[in-house]
Amino acid sequence: MKHILVYSDSISWGIIPMSRNRFDFNLRWPGILEQNLNAQGQNVRVIEDCLNGRRTIYDDPIRPGRNGLIGLSQQIEIHSPLSLIILMLGTNDFQANHDHTAEDAKIGMRTLIYAIKNTVLEPGMKMPEILVVSPPPILDPKGDIAAKFKGAKNKCIGLAEAYQSLCKAEQCHFFDAASVTTSSKVDGVHFDADQHVVFGNAITDFILQHINIV
């Protein structure tokens, strides 16, 4: 069996917009990815490590443990051997308590890529492929998260381009989620149910076409 680690935030955790509830595994995109790959005879398990509020490398001044660098190497060791790691982070870097731009998120993502590449694996284990996903741009945040993401719509401009150039330099795979979907039409930040399906199907196709999962 092959293993894929999804390292992400509340978008991939599957928070239901305008609530604190969660979509079931088969309805959120990591579950859809697993189902799709197995339907193609891949025999894959998708492991979710998705924490609400997780940044790339930045601390949340209110909630501890949201720095994505914390524990990343250990998670890779715990779940090895891995065929692929999907990094989908950056949205929370633009929260109101950070004065960040796309370049700051790029610095954070570069640090995470370096951490993965420098993780010490057991003898004979191969370093997994790395796929960086740029989340779709934040729209106009609504509901309880509106204040938290005030100004984020402008801060996140250029994220996909920044991640794409980074992946080219670091020889990682890149996928722009905005090429297939927007952020939630309900809260402006997360994925609605139909967007999980669209993105899950699109990322499946990308993996099958561009990444050799071994």
Biotite code that builds the C-alpha atoms (Angstrom):
import biotite.structure as struc

atoms = struc.array([
    struc.Atom([0.000, 0.000, 0.000], chain_id="A", res_id=1, res_name="MET", atom_name="CA", element="C"),
    struc.Atom([1.177, 3.520, -0.870], chain_id="A", res_id=2, res_name="LYS", atom_name="CA", element="C"),
    struc.Atom([0.776, 6.412, 1.549], chain_id="A", res_id=3, res_name="HIS", atom_name="CA", element="C"),
    struc.Atom([0.118, 10.097, 0.862], chain_id="A", res_id=4, res_name="ILE", atom_name="CA", element="C"),
    struc.Atom([0.366, 12.688, 3.647], chain_id="A", res_id=5, res_name="LEU", atom_name="CA", element="C"),
    struc.Atom([-1.834, 15.773, 3.366], chain_id="A", res_id=6, res_name="VAL", atom_name="CA", element="C"),
    struc.Atom([-0.322, 18.511, 5.527], chain_id="A", res_id=7, res_name="TYR", atom_name="CA", element="C"),
    struc.Atom([-2.739, 21.402, 5.608], chain_id="A", res_id=8, res_name="SER", atom_name="CA", element="C"),
    struc.Atom([-5.207, 23.562, 7.512], chain_id="A", res_id=9, res_name="ASP", atom_name="CA", element="C"),
    struc.Atom([-8.969, 23.935, 7.975], chain_id="A", res_id=10, res_name="SER", atom_name="CA", element="C"),
    struc.Atom([-9.653, 23.961, 4.237], chain_id="A", res_id=11, res_name="ILE", atom_name="CA", element="C"),
    struc.Atom([-8.488, 20.359, 4.015], chain_id="A", res_id=12, res_name="SER", atom_name="CA", element="C"),
    struc.Atom([-9.694, 19.461, 7.518], chain_id="A", res_id=13, res_name="TRP", atom_name="CA", element="C"),
    struc.Atom([-13.074, 19.995, 5.939], chain_id="A", res_id=14, res_name="GLY", atom_name="CA", element="C"),
    struc.Atom([-14.675, 22.643, 8.091], chain_id="A", res_id=15, res_name="ILE", atom_name="CA", element="C"),
    struc.Atom([-18.235, 23.301, 6.980], chain_id="A", res_id=16, res_name="ILE", atom_name="CA", element="C"),
    struc.Atom([-18.455, 27.024, 6.180], chain_id="A", res_id=17, res_name="PRO", atom_name="CA", element="C"),
    struc.Atom([-20.366, 29.124, 8.714], chain_id="A", res_id=18, res_name="MET", atom_name="CA", element="C"),
    struc.Atom([-20.038, 26.357, 11.318], chain_id="A", res_id=19, res_name="SER", atom_name="CA", element="C"),
    struc.Atom([-17.517, 24.540, 13.507], chain_id="A", res_id=20, res_name="ARG", atom_name="CA", element="C"),
    struc.Atom([-18.585, 21.198, 12.070], chain_id="A", res_id=21, res_name="ASN", atom_name="CA", element="C"),
    struc.Atom([-16.676, 18.958, 9.681], chain_id="A", res_id=22, res_name="ARG", atom_name="CA", element="C"),
    struc.Atom([-17.548, 17.254, 6.414], chain_id="A", res_id=23, res_name="PHE", atom_name="CA", element="C"),
    struc.Atom([-17.285, 13.459, 6.547], chain_id="A", res_id=24, res_name="ASP", atom_name="CA", element="C"),
    struc.Atom([-14.094, 11.886, 5.185], chain_id="A", res_id=25, res_name="PHE", atom_name="CA", element="C"),
    struc.Atom([-15.757, 10.751, 1.970], chain_id="A", res_id=26, res_name="ASN", atom_name="CA", element="C"),
    struc.Atom([-16.998, 14.316, 1.348], chain_id="A", res_id=27, res_name="LEU", atom_name="CA", element="C"),
    struc.Atom([-13.772, 16.253, 1.924], chain_id="A", res_id=28, res_name="ARG", atom_name="CA", element="C"),
    struc.Atom([-11.116, 16.331, -0.766], chain_id="A", res_id=29, res_name="TRP", atom_name="CA", element="C"),
    struc.Atom([-8.479, 14.053, 0.862], chain_id="A", res_id=30, res_name="PRO", atom_name="CA", element="C"),
    struc.Atom([-11.135, 11.342, 1.130], chain_id="A", res_id=31, res_name="GLY", atom_name="CA", element="C"),
    struc.Atom([-12.237, 11.927, -2.449], chain_id="A", res_id=32, res_name="ILE", atom_name="CA", element="C"),
    struc.Atom([-8.594, 11.684, -3.539], chain_id="A", res_id=33, res_name="LEU", atom_name="CA", element="C"),
    struc.Atom([-8.201, 8.355, -1.740], chain_id="A", res_id=34, res_name="GLU", atom_name="CA", element="C"),
    struc.Atom([-11.379, 6.949, -3.238], chain_id="A", res_id=35, res_name="GLN", atom_name="CA", element="C"),
    struc.Atom([-10.437, 8.089, -6.728], chain_id="A", res_id=36, res_name="ASN", atom_name="CA", element="C"),
    struc.Atom([-6.908, 6.689, -6.625], chain_id="A", res_id=37, res_name="LEU", atom_name="CA", element="C"),
    struc.Atom([-8.081, 3.362, -5.269], chain_id="A", res_id=38, res_name="ASN", atom_name="CA", element="C"),
    struc.Atom([-10.726, 3.208, -7.995], chain_id="A", res_id=39, res_name="ALA", atom_name="CA", element="C"),
    struc.Atom([-7.806, 3.505, -10.437], chain_id="A", res_id=40, res_name="GLN", atom_name="CA", element="C"),
    struc.Atom([-6.121, 0.501, -8.818], chain_id="A", res_id=41, res_name="GLY", atom_name="CA", element="C"),
    struc.Atom([-3.473, 2.501, -6.956], chain_id="A", res_id=42, res_name="GLN", atom_name="CA", element="C"),
    struc.Atom([-4.038, 0.939, -3.475], chain_id="A", res_id=43, res_name="ASN", atom_name="CA", element="C"),
    struc.Atom([-3.452, 4.218, -1.641], chain_id="A", res_id=44, res_name="VAL", atom_name="CA", element="C"),
    struc.Atom([-4.097, 5.463, 1.876], chain_id="A", res_id=45, res_name="ARG", atom_name="CA", element="C"),
    struc.Atom([-4.396, 9.235, 2.314], chain_id="A", res_id=46, res_name="VAL", atom_name="CA", element="C"),
    struc.Atom([-3.272, 10.381, 5.767], chain_id="A", res_id=47, res_name="ILE", atom_name="CA", element="C"),
    struc.Atom([-4.679, 13.687, 6.961], chain_id="A", res_id=48, res_name="GLU", atom_name="CA", element="C"),
    struc.Atom([-2.640, 16.013, 9.164], chain_id="A", res_id=49, res_name="ASP", atom_name="CA", element="C"),
    struc.Atom([-4.815, 19.101, 8.852], chain_id="A", res_id=50, res_name="CYS", atom_name="CA", element="C"),
    struc.Atom([-4.966, 21.588, 11.697], chain_id="A", res_id=51, res_name="LEU", atom_name="CA", element="C"),
    struc.Atom([-7.379, 24.507, 11.836], chain_id="A", res_id=52, res_name="ASN", atom_name="CA", element="C"),
    struc.Atom([-5.464, 27.785, 11.815], chain_id="A", res_id=53, res_name="GLY", atom_name="CA", element="C"),
    struc.Atom([-2.135, 26.268, 10.755], chain_id="A", res_id=54, res_name="ARG", atom_name="CA", element="C"),
    struc.Atom([0.284, 28.722, 9.138], chain_id="A", res_id=55, res_name="ARG", atom_name="CA", element="C"),
    struc.Atom([3.383, 27.918, 7.115], chain_id="A", res_id=56, res_name="THR", atom_name="CA", element="C"),
    struc.Atom([6.040, 28.812, 9.704], chain_id="A", res_id=57, res_name="ILE", atom_name="CA", element="C"),
    struc.Atom([4.399, 31.580, 11.690], chain_id="A", res_id=58, res_name="TYR", atom_name="CA", element="C"),
    struc.Atom([3.028, 31.445, 15.222], chain_id="A", res_id=59, res_name="ASP", atom_name="CA", element="C"),
    struc.Atom([-0.559, 32.286, 16.076], chain_id="A", res_id=60, res_name="ASP", atom_name="CA", element="C"),
    struc.Atom([-0.306, 34.763, 18.974], chain_id="A", res_id=61, res_name="PRO", atom_name="CA", element="C"),
    struc.Atom([-3.575, 33.438, 20.386], chain_id="A", res_id=62, res_name="ILE", atom_name="CA", element="C"),
    struc.Atom([-3.613, 29.686, 19.713], chain_id="A", res_id=63, res_name="ARG", atom_name="CA", element="C"),
    struc.Atom([-0.412, 27.675, 20.233], chain_id="A", res_id=64, res_name="PRO", atom_name="CA", element="C"),
    struc.Atom([0.881, 25.009, 17.874], chain_id="A", res_id=65, res_name="GLY", atom_name="CA", element="C"),
    struc.Atom([-0.243, 26.614, 14.603], chain_id="A", res_id=66, res_name="ARG", atom_name="CA", element="C"),
    struc.Atom([3.291, 26.963, 13.241], chain_id="A", res_id=67, res_name="ASN", atom_name="CA", element="C"),
    struc.Atom([3.450, 24.374, 10.443], chain_id="A", res_id=68, res_name="GLY", atom_name="CA", element="C"),
    struc.Atom([7.155, 23.750, 10.941], chain_id="A", res_id=69, res_name="LEU", atom_name="CA", element="C"),
    struc.Atom([6.523, 22.323, 14.401], chain_id="A", res_id=70, res_name="ILE", atom_name="CA", element="C"),
    struc.Atom([6.497, 18.551, 14.206], chain_id="A", res_id=71, res_name="GLY", atom_name="CA", element="C"),
    struc.Atom([6.597, 18.299, 10.414], chain_id="A", res_id=72, res_name="LEU", atom_name="CA", element="C"),
    struc.Atom([9.738, 16.158, 10.256], chain_id="A", res_id=73, res_name="SER", atom_name="CA", element="C"),
    struc.Atom([8.413, 13.916, 13.011], chain_id="A", res_id=74, res_name="GLN", atom_name="CA", element="C"),
    struc.Atom([5.134, 13.417, 11.165], chain_id="A", res_id=75, res_name="GLN", atom_name="CA", element="C"),
    struc.Atom([7.073, 12.328, 8.101], chain_id="A", res_id=76, res_name="ILE", atom_name="CA", element="C"),
    struc.Atom([9.027, 9.826, 10.199], chain_id="A", res_id=77, res_name="GLU", atom_name="CA", element="C"),
    struc.Atom([5.854, 8.573, 11.890], chain_id="A", res_id=78, res_name="ILE", atom_name="CA", element="C"),
    struc.Atom([4.060, 7.877, 8.626], chain_id="A", res_id=79, res_name="HIS", atom_name="CA", element="C"),
    struc.Atom([6.990, 6.731, 6.495], chain_id="A", res_id=80, res_name="SER", atom_name="CA", element="C"),
    struc.Atom([7.402, 5.291, 4.010], chain_id="A", res_id=81, res_name="PRO", atom_name="CA", element="C"),
    struc.Atom([5.493, 7.992, 2.142], chain_id="A", res_id=82, res_name="LEU", atom_name="CA", element="C"),
    struc.Atom([5.064, 8.250, -1.607], chain_id="A", res_id=83, res_name="SER", atom_name="CA", element="C"),
    struc.Atom([3.869, 11.851, -1.625], chain_id="A", res_id=84, res_name="LEU", atom_name="CA", element="C"),
    struc.Atom([3.454, 14.830, 0.687], chain_id="A", res_id=85, res_name="ILE", atom_name="CA", element="C"),
    struc.Atom([0.870, 17.433, -0.261], chain_id="A", res_id=86, res_name="ILE", atom_name="CA", element="C"),
    struc.Atom([1.486, 20.841, 1.313], chain_id="A", res_id=87, res_name="LEU", atom_name="CA", element="C"),
    struc.Atom([-1.559, 23.109, 1.140], chain_id="A", res_id=88, res_name="MET", atom_name="CA", element="C"),
    struc.Atom([-0.913, 26.038, 3.453], chain_id="A", res_id=89, res_name="LEU", atom_name="CA", element="C"),
    struc.Atom([-0.764, 29.819, 3.321], chain_id="A", res_id=90, res_name="GLY", atom_name="CA", element="C"),
    struc.Atom([-4.324, 30.991, 3.880], chain_id="A", res_id=91, res_name="THR", atom_name="CA", element="C"),
    struc.Atom([-3.831, 31.578, 7.606], chain_id="A", res_id=92, res_name="ASN", atom_name="CA", element="C"),
    struc.Atom([-0.598, 33.479, 6.988], chain_id="A", res_id=93, res_name="ASP", atom_name="CA", element="C"),
    struc.Atom([-2.868, 36.336, 5.892], chain_id="A", res_id=94, res_name="PHE", atom_name="CA", element="C"),
    struc.Atom([-4.957, 36.579, 9.032], chain_id="A", res_id=95, res_name="GLN", atom_name="CA", element="C"),
    struc.Atom([-5.438, 40.061, 10.483], chain_id="A", res_id=96, res_name="ALA", atom_name="CA", element="C"),
    struc.Atom([-2.841, 39.517, 13.218], chain_id="A", res_id=97, res_name="ASN", atom_name="CA", element="C"),
    struc.Atom([-0.090, 39.150, 10.570], chain_id="A", res_id=98, res_name="HIS", atom_name="CA", element="C"),
    struc.Atom([1.211, 41.858, 8.272], chain_id="A", res_id=99, res_name="ASP", atom_name="CA", element="C"),
    struc.Atom([2.143, 39.332, 5.594], chain_id="A", res_id=100, res_name="HIS", atom_name="CA", element="C"),
    struc.Atom([2.302, 39.232, 1.808], chain_id="A", res_id=101, res_name="THR", atom_name="CA", element="C"),
    struc.Atom([2.594, 36.368, -0.666], chain_id="A", res_id=102, res_name="ALA", atom_name="CA", element="C"),
    struc.Atom([6.373, 36.631, -0.369], chain_id="A", res_id=103, res_name="GLU", atom_name="CA", element="C"),
    struc.Atom([6.150, 35.903, 3.367], chain_id="A", res_id=104, res_name="ASP", atom_name="CA", element="C"),
    struc.Atom([4.090, 32.799, 2.661], chain_id="A", res_id=105, res_name="ALA", atom_name="CA", element="C"),
    struc.Atom([6.645, 31.800, 0.030], chain_id="A", res_id=106, res_name="LYS", atom_name="CA", element="C"),
    struc.Atom([9.423, 32.066, 2.626], chain_id="A", res_id=107, res_name="ILE", atom_name="CA", element="C"),
    struc.Atom([7.360, 29.897, 4.938], chain_id="A", res_id=108, res_name="GLY", atom_name="CA", element="C"),
    struc.Atom([6.667, 27.292, 2.277], chain_id="A", res_id=109, res_name="MET", atom_name="CA", element="C"),
    struc.Atom([10.340, 27.183, 1.315], chain_id="A", res_id=110, res_name="ARG", atom_name="CA", element="C"),
    struc.Atom([11.216, 26.456, 4.941], chain_id="A", res_id=111, res_name="THR", atom_name="CA", element="C"),
    struc.Atom([8.727, 23.577, 5.026], chain_id="A", res_id=112, res_name="LEU", atom_name="CA", element="C"),
    struc.Atom([10.157, 22.122, 1.821], chain_id="A", res_id=113, res_name="ILE", atom_name="CA", element="C"),
    struc.Atom([13.658, 22.289, 3.302], chain_id="A", res_id=114, res_name="TYR", atom_name="CA", element="C"),
    struc.Atom([12.444, 20.579, 6.466], chain_id="A", res_id=115, res_name="ALA", atom_name="CA", element="C"),
    struc.Atom([10.990, 17.729, 4.426], chain_id="A", res_id=116, res_name="ILE", atom_name="CA", element="C"),
    struc.Atom([14.117, 17.314, 2.321], chain_id="A", res_id=117, res_name="LYS", atom_name="CA", element="C"),
    struc.Atom([16.303, 17.231, 5.442], chain_id="A", res_id=118, res_name="ASN", atom_name="CA", element="C"),
    struc.Atom([14.218, 14.724, 7.390], chain_id="A", res_id=119, res_name="THR", atom_name="CA", element="C"),
    struc.Atom([16.287, 11.667, 8.268], chain_id="A", res_id=120, res_name="VAL", atom_name="CA", element="C"),
    struc.Atom([14.482, 8.546, 7.086], chain_id="A", res_id=121, res_name="LEU", atom_name="CA", element="C"),
    struc.Atom([15.137, 4.935, 7.931], chain_id="A", res_id=122, res_name="GLU", atom_name="CA", element="C"),
    struc.Atom([17.789, 3.227, 5.770], chain_id="A", res_id=123, res_name="PRO", atom_name="CA", element="C"),
    struc.Atom([16.484, 2.323, 2.348], chain_id="A", res_id=124, res_name="GLY", atom_name="CA", element="C"),
    struc.Atom([13.446, 4.608, 2.481], chain_id="A", res_id=125, res_name="MET", atom_name="CA", element="C"),
    struc.Atom([13.066, 7.083, -0.368], chain_id="A", res_id=126, res_name="LYS", atom_name="CA", element="C"),
    struc.Atom([12.309, 10.751, 0.102], chain_id="A", res_id=127, res_name="MET", atom_name="CA", element="C"),
    struc.Atom([8.673, 11.322, -0.901], chain_id="A", res_id=128, res_name="PRO", atom_name="CA", element="C"),
    struc.Atom([7.646, 13.519, -3.785], chain_id="A", res_id=129, res_name="GLU", atom_name="CA", element="C"),
    struc.Atom([6.453, 16.985, -2.712], chain_id="A", res_id=130, res_name="ILE", atom_name="CA", element="C"),
    struc.Atom([3.351, 18.637, -4.149], chain_id="A", res_id=131, res_name="LEU", atom_name="CA", element="C"),
    struc.Atom([2.693, 22.248, -3.152], chain_id="A", res_id=132, res_name="VAL", atom_name="CA", element="C"),
    struc.Atom([-0.892, 23.406, -3.609], chain_id="A", res_id=133, res_name="VAL", atom_name="CA", element="C"),
    struc.Atom([-1.694, 27.092, -3.654], chain_id="A", res_id=134, res_name="SER", atom_name="CA", element="C"),
    struc.Atom([-5.116, 27.562, -2.028], chain_id="A", res_id=135, res_name="PRO", atom_name="CA", element="C"),
    struc.Atom([-7.538, 29.715, -3.988], chain_id="A", res_id=136, res_name="PRO", atom_name="CA", element="C"),
    struc.Atom([-7.517, 33.440, -3.211], chain_id="A", res_id=137, res_name="PRO", atom_name="CA", element="C"),
    struc.Atom([-9.481, 34.560, -0.185], chain_id="A", res_id=138, res_name="ILE", atom_name="CA", element="C"),
    struc.Atom([-12.689, 36.318, -1.163], chain_id="A", res_id=139, res_name="LEU", atom_name="CA", element="C"),
    struc.Atom([-14.726, 38.594, 1.115], chain_id="A", res_id=140, res_name="ASP", atom_name="CA", element="C"),
    struc.Atom([-14.740, 36.746, 4.471], chain_id="A", res_id=141, res_name="PRO", atom_name="CA", element="C"),
    struc.Atom([-18.159, 36.387, 6.056], chain_id="A", res_id=142, res_name="LYS", atom_name="CA", element="C"),
    struc.Atom([-19.577, 35.335, 9.404], chain_id="A", res_id=143, res_name="GLY", atom_name="CA", element="C"),
    struc.Atom([-17.501, 34.705, 12.519], chain_id="A", res_id=144, res_name="ASP", atom_name="CA", element="C"),
    struc.Atom([-14.240, 34.611, 10.541], chain_id="A", res_id=145, res_name="ILE", atom_name="CA", element="C"),
    struc.Atom([-14.737, 38.013, 8.894], chain_id="A", res_id=146, res_name="ALA", atom_name="CA", element="C"),
    struc.Atom([-12.745, 39.940, 11.521], chain_id="A", res_id=147, res_name="ALA", atom_name="CA", element="C"),
    struc.Atom([-10.034, 37.268, 11.635], chain_id="A", res_id=148, res_name="LYS", atom_name="CA", element="C"),
    struc.Atom([-9.450, 37.580, 7.895], chain_id="A", res_id=149, res_name="PHE", atom_name="CA", element="C"),
    struc.Atom([-9.961, 41.310, 7.557], chain_id="A", res_id=150, res_name="LYS", atom_name="CA", element="C"),
    struc.Atom([-7.709, 42.582, 4.765], chain_id="A", res_id=151, res_name="GLY", atom_name="CA", element="C"),
    struc.Atom([-6.696, 39.060, 3.709], chain_id="A", res_id=152, res_name="ALA", atom_name="CA", element="C"),
    struc.Atom([-8.219, 39.427, 0.250], chain_id="A", res_id=153, res_name="LYS", atom_name="CA", element="C"),
    struc.Atom([-5.503, 41.926, -0.648], chain_id="A", res_id=154, res_name="ASN", atom_name="CA", element="C"),
    struc.Atom([-2.681, 40.334, 1.320], chain_id="A", res_id=155, res_name="LYS", atom_name="CA", element="C"),
    struc.Atom([-2.926, 37.020, -0.532], chain_id="A", res_id=156, res_name="CYS", atom_name="CA", element="C"),
    struc.Atom([-2.546, 38.534, -4.009], chain_id="A", res_id=157, res_name="ILE", atom_name="CA", element="C"),
    struc.Atom([0.245, 36.792, -5.923], chain_id="A", res_id=158, res_name="GLY", atom_name="CA", element="C"),
    struc.Atom([0.387, 33.639, -3.792], chain_id="A", res_id=159, res_name="LEU", atom_name="CA", element="C"),
    struc.Atom([0.023, 31.190, -6.675], chain_id="A", res_id=160, res_name="ALA", atom_name="CA", element="C"),
    struc.Atom([2.755, 32.894, -8.681], chain_id="A", res_id=161, res_name="GLU", atom_name="CA", element="C"),
    struc.Atom([5.052, 32.966, -5.645], chain_id="A", res_id=162, res_name="ALA", atom_name="CA", element="C"),
    struc.Atom([4.532, 29.259, -4.955], chain_id="A", res_id=163, res_name="TYR", atom_name="CA", element="C"),
    struc.Atom([4.941, 28.336, -8.606], chain_id="A", res_id=164, res_name="GLN", atom_name="CA", element="C"),
    struc.Atom([8.326, 30.057, -8.850], chain_id="A", res_id=165, res_name="SER", atom_name="CA", element="C"),
    struc.Atom([9.394, 28.427, -5.591], chain_id="A", res_id=166, res_name="LEU", atom_name="CA", element="C"),
    struc.Atom([8.448, 24.967, -6.823], chain_id="A", res_id=167, res_name="CYS", atom_name="CA", element="C"),
    struc.Atom([10.322, 25.506, -10.054], chain_id="A", res_id=168, res_name="LYS", atom_name="CA", element="C"),
    struc.Atom([13.454, 26.427, -8.100], chain_id="A", res_id=169, res_name="ALA", atom_name="CA", element="C"),
    struc.Atom([13.086, 23.571, -5.610], chain_id="A", res_id=170, res_name="GLU", atom_name="CA", element="C"),
    struc.Atom([11.989, 20.975, -8.198], chain_id="A", res_id=171, res_name="GLN", atom_name="CA", element="C"),
    struc.Atom([8.685, 20.289, -6.479], chain_id="A", res_id=172, res_name="CYS", atom_name="CA", element="C"),
    struc.Atom([5.322, 19.688, -8.078], chain_id="A", res_id=173, res_name="HIS", atom_name="CA", element="C"),
    struc.Atom([2.874, 22.598, -8.074], chain_id="A", res_id=174, res_name="PHE", atom_name="CA", element="C"),
    struc.Atom([-0.882, 22.879, -8.446], chain_id="A", res_id=175, res_name="PHE", atom_name="CA", element="C"),
    struc.Atom([-2.948, 26.052, -8.337], chain_id="A", res_id=176, res_name="ASP", atom_name="CA", element="C"),
    struc.Atom([-6.326, 25.288, -6.748], chain_id="A", res_id=177, res_name="ALA", atom_name="CA", element="C"),
    struc.Atom([-7.698, 28.483, -8.276], chain_id="A", res_id=178, res_name="ALA", atom_name="CA", element="C"),
    struc.Atom([-7.353, 26.872, -11.700], chain_id="A", res_id=179, res_name="SER", atom_name="CA", element="C"),
    struc.Atom([-10.352, 24.676, -10.858], chain_id="A", res_id=180, res_name="VAL", atom_name="CA", element="C"),
    struc.Atom([-12.261, 26.345, -8.016], chain_id="A", res_id=181, res_name="THR", atom_name="CA", element="C"),
    struc.Atom([-12.711, 29.472, -5.915], chain_id="A", res_id=182, res_name="THR", atom_name="CA", element="C"),
    struc.Atom([-12.870, 29.758, -2.154], chain_id="A", res_id=183, res_name="SER", atom_name="CA", element="C"),
    struc.Atom([-16.218, 29.173, -0.467], chain_id="A", res_id=184, res_name="SER", atom_name="CA", element="C"),
    struc.Atom([-19.147, 31.154, -1.761], chain_id="A", res_id=185, res_name="LYS", atom_name="CA", element="C"),
    struc.Atom([-20.536, 30.909, 1.779], chain_id="A", res_id=186, res_name="VAL", atom_name="CA", element="C"),
    struc.Atom([-17.696, 32.215, 3.973], chain_id="A", res_id=187, res_name="ASP", atom_name="CA", element="C"),
    struc.Atom([-15.092, 33.328, 1.423], chain_id="A", res_id=188, res_name="GLY", atom_name="CA", element="C"),
    struc.Atom([-12.231, 31.253, 2.849], chain_id="A", res_id=189, res_name="VAL", atom_name="CA", element="C"),
    struc.Atom([-12.892, 27.504, 2.996], chain_id="A", res_id=190, res_name="HIS", atom_name="CA", element="C"),
    struc.Atom([-14.367, 24.936, 0.572], chain_id="A", res_id=191, res_name="PHE", atom_name="CA", element="C"),
    struc.Atom([-18.058, 24.258, 0.129], chain_id="A", res_id=192, res_name="ASP", atom_name="CA", element="C"),
    struc.Atom([-19.112, 20.635, -0.435], chain_id="A", res_id=193, res_name="ALA", atom_name="CA", element="C"),
    struc.Atom([-19.132, 20.936, -4.221], chain_id="A", res_id=194, res_name="ASP", atom_name="CA", element="C"),
    struc.Atom([-15.683, 22.548, -4.185], chain_id="A", res_id=195, res_name="GLN", atom_name="CA", element="C"),
    struc.Atom([-14.252, 19.582, -2.274], chain_id="A", res_id=196, res_name="HIS", atom_name="CA", element="C"),
    struc.Atom([-15.514, 17.358, -5.085], chain_id="A", res_id=197, res_name="VAL", atom_name="CA", element="C"),
    struc.Atom([-14.172, 19.552, -7.876], chain_id="A", res_id=198, res_name="VAL", atom_name="CA", element="C"),
    struc.Atom([-10.785, 19.990, -6.238], chain_id="A", res_id=199, res_name="PHE", atom_name="CA", element="C"),
    struc.Atom([-10.543, 16.343, -5.166], chain_id="A", res_id=200, res_name="GLY", atom_name="CA", element="C"),
    struc.Atom([-11.175, 15.176, -8.718], chain_id="A", res_id=201, res_name="ASN", atom_name="CA", element="C"),
    struc.Atom([-8.754, 17.723, -10.191], chain_id="A", res_id=202, res_name="ALA", atom_name="CA", element="C"),
    struc.Atom([-5.900, 16.889, -7.834], chain_id="A", res_id=203, res_name="ILE", atom_name="CA", element="C"),
    struc.Atom([-6.465, 13.198, -8.545], chain_id="A", res_id=204, res_name="THR", atom_name="CA", element="C"),
    struc.Atom([-6.055, 13.812, -12.267], chain_id="A", res_id=205, res_name="ASP", atom_name="CA", element="C"),
    struc.Atom([-2.947, 15.907, -11.671], chain_id="A", res_id=206, res_name="PHE", atom_name="CA", element="C"),
    struc.Atom([-1.310, 13.219, -9.542], chain_id="A", res_id=207, res_name="ILE", atom_name="CA", element="C"),
    struc.Atom([-2.110, 10.451, -12.020], chain_id="A", res_id=208, res_name="LEU", atom_name="CA", element="C"),
    struc.Atom([-0.716, 12.492, -14.899], chain_id="A", res_id=209, res_name="GLN", atom_name="CA", element="C"),
    struc.Atom([2.359, 14.074, -13.324], chain_id="A", res_id=210, res_name="HIS", atom_name="CA", element="C"),
    struc.Atom([3.507, 12.124, -10.254], chain_id="A", res_id=211, res_name="ILE", atom_name="CA", element="C"),
    struc.Atom([4.825, 8.594, -10.162], chain_id="A", res_id=212, res_name="ASN", atom_name="CA", element="C"),
    struc.Atom([3.573, 7.232, -6.838], chain_id="A", res_id=213, res_name="ILE", atom_name="CA", element="C"),
    struc.Atom([5.881, 4.362, -5.902], chain_id="A", res_id=214, res_name="VAL", atom_name="CA", element="C"),
])
